[in-house]
Amino acid sequence: IGNRFNTIYNDFKSLLEILKPDLIGIETPVFYKPNTNASRVLQAFGVIRLAINHSGYDDEVIYITQEQGKKAIGLSQKKGTGGSADKSGVEPLVRKIFGITEKISPDDAADGLAIAYAVQNGFRSEKVA
């Protein structure tokens, strides 16, 4: 798993050097129920934050919740789900917003575009310490 974290770090740092972003939107990881992948997700989140820090972009990072990303693209919350919106609705709305005709795969890519759209349109969350 250490090699995987090195790859994430190096790839993310390279992307920052190439793209030189004005803002970086990151989905804040939240786990509502026990999840066997939570530890790995949180470790990868830390590796990404380290790459951002080492690249000098700490002030440009905006942390967005999944719900804020869904709200930004106009996806309403489903009643009786504790406030969560249907994940399957993200991809078609993101395609419409960005004018993408082909299916976005994997679903996480559509989620990432929703987070980017939220950040670009002024959605903000508390800064993660």
Beta strands, then each sheet from edge to edge (+ up, - down):
strand 1: 24-27
strand 2: 61-64
sheet 1: 1+ 2+
end
